[in-house]
Amino acid sequence: MAGTSKKLTLHLLDDKFTVSKLAQFAELPMIVARGEMCFSARTDEELMIVTPEFMAPSNVQQEIGWRALRIEGESPLKDGGLLPSVIDPLVQAGITPLVFTTFNTLYVFLREEQIVDAVKALQHAGHTFEHKEVGVPK
């Protein structure tokens, strides 16, 4: 695949995240609206939010134990090869990621129990990991 030759530097964030499903027309919880490192998507069926575990809303359907990879320095909106270069090795390893992009950064969320296999697959694809204190202020 054409995009898989791109070599990137990835950062595994220290924080653990929760994926929460809210009702379609639910209001965005205030802590999410004002918090840092939160992601949301609303469809005609649901409102999904990804937050650090300590910010997750209560009494909603949730999946806990997610970790995030942060890929900086490339614009995911301008570089069509960025997403496949990260996703393809994960899918080939049997790992299903959850992906969010911003204007500047690509975030790939993975189940915590898949982190070791994900790191191996991404390193095998030529990507490198750099430790960087990036996370959610507590």
N, C-alpha and C positions, 0 to 999 in steps of 0.2 A: 504494500500500500504506500502511496506516495507520501503521506504525512508522517509515517512511522520513522523516517530518517532524522527528524528534528530532535536534537539532544538538548535537554532542559535541566535546570537546577531546580529541585523541588524542596520544599520545607514541610516537614511533618509537624503540625501544630500540637502543642502539649495538651490543649483542652479536649475534653470529651463533649460531644454534641448529642442532642436529642432531636429527632424528627417527629413533629406533632401534626396531627390532622384535626382541623377544626371544621365546623359547619361552613357551608358555602358562603353564607352571608355574615359570618361572625366578624366582629370588629377585631382588628389587629390589637393584641394585648399591648398596653401602654409600655411595658418593659421592652417589648420587641420593637415598637415604634421608636423608642429612644435609646435602646441598647446598642452596644457595639457588636460587630460580627454576627449579625442576625440576617437570615435570608427568608424570603417569603415568596409564594406563588399562589395566585388565586385563579381557579378555573370555574367552569360552569357547574362543577360538582363539589368543590372543596376549597379550603384554604389550608395550605401546607406551610409550616414554618420550621426552620432549622435554627436552633439556638444552643448556646452553651448549656450544659445540663442544669446549672444553677438558675438559669433564667426560664426554663421550660414551664409552660402553663400546666396547671393541674386539672384533673377531671376531663382529660381529652385522650383520644387514641394516640399512643406514642410508641416509638421504637427508640430505645436508649442504646448507648454504647457505640456511637459513631465517632470517627476521627477524621481530620481534614488534612489534605495536602494543599499547599498554597504554591502556585506557580506565578512568579512575578517577572517583570521585566519584558514581557511580551504582551501585546494587545490581543486578547482573544477575539475581539470584534473585527480586527483587521487581518489576522493571520489564520487562514483556513487550515493550516497544517498543525496548529497548536493542539487542538482538541483531539484529533485522531492519534497524535504521537503519544498522548498519555492514555487515552481510553483503549486503543487497540491492544496494547500489551496486557491490560487488565482483563479485558473480555476474553482474550486468548487463554488467560490463566483461570478462567471460570469465575471471575470476580465482577460483580455488578456494582458499578459506582453510581453515585448521585452527584450531579454536576451543576454548579452555579457559576456564571461568569459576571464580572462587573466590567466597566470600561477598561480597567487596568490589570485585572487579576483573574486567574482561573482558580476555582476551588473545587476539589474533588473529595467527596465524602465517601468513606469506606467503613464497613463494619469493623469494629476493633479486632475481632477474631481473624480478620483477613489481612491485617496490616503486614505481617511478616511475609506472606505470600505476595502481597502487592508490591512491597519494597523489592523483593527478589525479581519479580517480573519487570518492574520498571528499570532496575539496574541492569538486568539482562538486555533490555532494549537500548541501553546506553545513557540513561538518565543518571544524574548524580543527586545526592541528598546533602544538604547543608543545614547544620543546626543554626537556628536563629531564634532569638527570644521574640517570638511574635505570638501574641495571644490576646486573650480577653482580660482587661484589667479587672481585678476583684477587689 
